[in-house]
């Protein structure tokens, strides 16, 4: 089984003392889901957010044509489901477990009590929101103004910048993330993405074989800069 993320290391709780974390962990609920199960569905009341402790979660919605549109991919240590903390009180999409998943849900009322008790959590949450906005802006720029090759690279760079790098400047995507999911995020069809991935593998920008895909973050970032993409450092 995949190693369970230590919640003490989650960005939401950075800066808290061991004693403060002990207090939080005592009241933190834990839910588990198997691959293909849904953490939440579109239309449900949005009354909680989730800290992902293990596994990979895909958040997507289904458009009027019945096609799934992937909004984001989350891995251990990530926070998701938090967009309800505004005026919208229902889910616009669904969150699907791409493998066995463990999440720690927090109801809105409990989250508000948490940030009142530990102001550092509020500061961490604001930082998280700012980082998410930056990455979304960069990805949208690539989707709106680039050709197919660079739209794909923009998505891969977004993922690599979030999760890189356990091994130098290379990042290996979780195998539960399919080429279909990547194509969906890039606004391309599956066959186009397959061709582009093979080309980029031959060029040494991407590595891996089959469903294993390794991204050279430095190479991809340079290619995006050369194409005039806003990297938003």
C-alpha positions in Angstrom: 0.0 0.0 0.0 1.2 3.5 -0.8 2.7 5.3 2.2 0.2 7.4 4.1 1.1 11.1 4.1 1.9 12.4 7.6 -0.7 15.2 8.1 1.9 17.0 10.2 3.7 17.8 6.9 0.6 19.0 5.1 0.9 22.6 3.9 -2.3 23.6 5.7 -0.6 22.8 9.1 2.9 24.3 8.4 4.2 26.3 11.3 2.2 24.6 14.0 3.9 23.2 17.1 3.8 19.4 17.8 1.4 20.1 20.7 -0.9 22.0 18.4 -0.9 19.2 15.8 -1.6 16.6 18.5 -4.7 18.6 19.4 -5.8 18.8 15.8 -5.2 15.1 15.0 -7.3 14.0 18.0 -10.4 15.6 16.4 -9.6 15.0 12.7 -12.0 12.4 11.2 -10.8 10.0 8.6 -12.7 8.5 5.6 -11.5 5.9 3.1 -12.6 5.3 -0.5 -11.7 2.6 -3.1 -10.7 3.3 -6.7 -13.7 4.5 -8.7 -15.7 5.7 -5.6 -16.7 9.3 -5.2 -15.8 11.6 -2.4 -18.5 14.0 -3.5 -20.9 14.4 -6.4 -22.1 17.4 -8.4 -25.1 19.1 -6.9 -24.4 18.0 -3.3 -24.3 20.5 -0.5 -20.8 21.9 -0.2 -20.3 22.0 3.5 -16.8 20.6 4.0 -13.3 20.5 2.6 -10.8 17.6 2.5 -7.1 17.0 3.3 -5.9 14.2 1.1 -3.9 11.8 3.3 -3.3 9.0 0.8 -4.0 8.3 -2.9 -5.0 10.4 -5.9 -8.3 12.2 -6.5 -9.6 13.7 -9.7 -12.0 16.6 -9.6 -14.1 17.0 -12.7 -17.5 18.0 -14.1 -19.7 16.8 -16.9 -20.6 19.3 -19.5 -23.9 19.7 -21.4 -22.7 17.2 -24.0 -22.1 14.6 -21.4 -18.3 14.9 -21.7 -16.1 14.8 -18.5 -13.9 17.9 -18.0 -11.1 17.4 -15.5 -10.6 20.5 -13.3 -7.6 19.3 -11.3 -5.7 16.3 -9.9 -4.8 16.1 -6.2 -2.3 13.9 -4.4 -1.3 13.2 -0.8 -0.9 16.4 1.3 -3.3 18.4 -1.0 -6.4 20.3 0.1 -9.5 20.1 -2.1 -13.2 20.7 -2.1 -12.7 24.2 -0.6 -14.2 26.4 -3.3 -17.5 26.4 -1.4 -16.0 28.9 1.1 -17.6 31.8 -0.9 -21.2 32.5 -2.0 -21.7 29.2 -3.8 -23.1 26.4 -1.6 -23.2 23.4 -3.8 -20.7 21.2 -5.7 -20.3 22.0 -9.4 -18.3 18.8 -10.0 -17.4 15.4 -8.6 -14.3 14.1 -6.8 -13.3 10.6 -7.9 -10.8 8.3 -6.2 -8.3 7.2 -8.8 -6.9 4.6 -6.4 -7.4 3.7 -2.8 -7.8 7.0 -1.0 -7.8 8.3 2.6 -9.2 11.8 3.3 -9.7 13.9 6.4 -12.9 15.9 5.9 -13.5 19.1 7.8 -17.0 20.6 8.0 -17.2 24.4 7.4 -18.1 25.0 11.0 -15.1 23.0 12.3 -12.7 24.6 9.8 -13.8 28.1 11.0 -13.3 27.0 14.6 -9.8 25.7 13.6 -8.6 28.9 12.1 -10.0 30.9 15.0 -8.1 28.6 17.4 -4.9 28.6 15.2 -4.5 31.8 13.1 -1.5 30.2 11.3 -3.9 27.8 9.6 -5.8 30.8 8.1 -2.5 32.2 6.8 -1.5 28.8 5.3 -5.0 28.6 3.7 -4.6 32.0 2.1 -1.2 31.0 0.8 -2.7 27.8 -0.6 -5.5 29.7 -2.4 -2.9 32.2 -3.9 -0.7 29.3 -5.2 -3.7 27.5 -6.7 -4.8 30.7 -8.4 -1.3 31.3 -9.8 -1.1 27.8 -11.2 -4.6 27.9 -12.7 -3.8 31.2 -14.4 -0.6 29.8 -15.9 -2.5 26.7 -17.1 -5.3 28.8 -18.6 -2.8 31.0 -20.5 -1.3 27.9 -22.1 -4.7 26.5 -23.0 -5.9 29.8 -24.6 -2.8 30.9 -26.5 -0.7 27.9 -27.3 -0.7 25.1 -29.9 -1.5 21.5 -29.0 2.1 20.6 -28.1 2.5 23.5 -25.7 -1.0 23.0 -24.2 0.1 19.5 -23.2 3.4 20.9 -21.9 1.5 23.5 -19.9 -0.6 20.8 -18.1 2.5 18.7 -17.4 4.4 21.7 -16.1 1.5 22.6 -13.8 1.6 19.1 -12.3 5.4 18.9 -12.1 5.6 22.3 -10.4 3.1 21.2 -7.7 4.7 17.8 -7.0 8.4 17.9 -8.2 10.8 16.7 -7.4 11.8 13.6 -5.5 14.6 12.8 -7.9 16.5 15.8 -9.2 14.4 17.8 -11.6 12.3 14.9 -12.9 8.8 14.0 -11.7 6.9 10.8 -12.4 3.2 11.1 -12.7 1.1 8.7 -10.7 0.1 5.8 -12.9 -3.5 6.2 -11.9 -3.5 9.4 -14.0 -4.2 8.2 -17.6 -3.4 9.8 -20.9 -7.2 10.4 -21.3 -7.1 12.5 -18.1 -4.1 14.5 -19.3 -5.8 15.0 -22.7 -8.9 16.2 -20.9 -7.0 18.7 -18.8 -5.2 20.0 -21.9 -8.4 20.3 -24.0 -7.1 17.7 -26.6 -8.1 14.3 -27.8 -6.5 11.1 -26.5 -4.8 10.2 -29.8 -3.2 13.7 -30.2 -1.8 13.4 -26.7 -0.4 9.9 -27.3 1.4 11.2 -30.5 2.8 14.2 -28.7 4.0 12.2 -25.7 5.8 9.8 -28.0 7.4 12.7 -29.8 8.5 14.3 -26.5 9.9 11.0 -25.3 12.0 10.8 -28.4 13.2 14.4 -27.8 14.2 13.5 -24.2 11.7 15.9 -22.7 9.6 13.1 -21.3 10.6 9.7 -20.0 9.0 6.4 -19.0 7.3 3.7 -21.0 3.7 2.7 -21.2 1.6 4.3 -18.5 4.7 5.5 -16.7 5.4 9.1 -17.6 8.3 11.1 -16.3 8.5 14.9 -16.8 11.7 16.8 -16.9 10.5 20.0 -15.3 13.4 22.1 -16.3 13.2 21.1 -20.0 9.4 21.7 -20.1 9.7 25.0 -18.3 12.4 26.2 -20.8 10.2 25.1 -23.7 7.3 27.1 -22.4 9.4 30.1 -21.8 10.8 29.9 -25.4 7.2 29.8 -26.6 6.3 33.0 -24.7 4.3 31.4 -22.0 3.9 33.2 -18.6 5.7 30.9 -16.1 4.6 33.1 -13.2 7.6 32.6 -10.9 
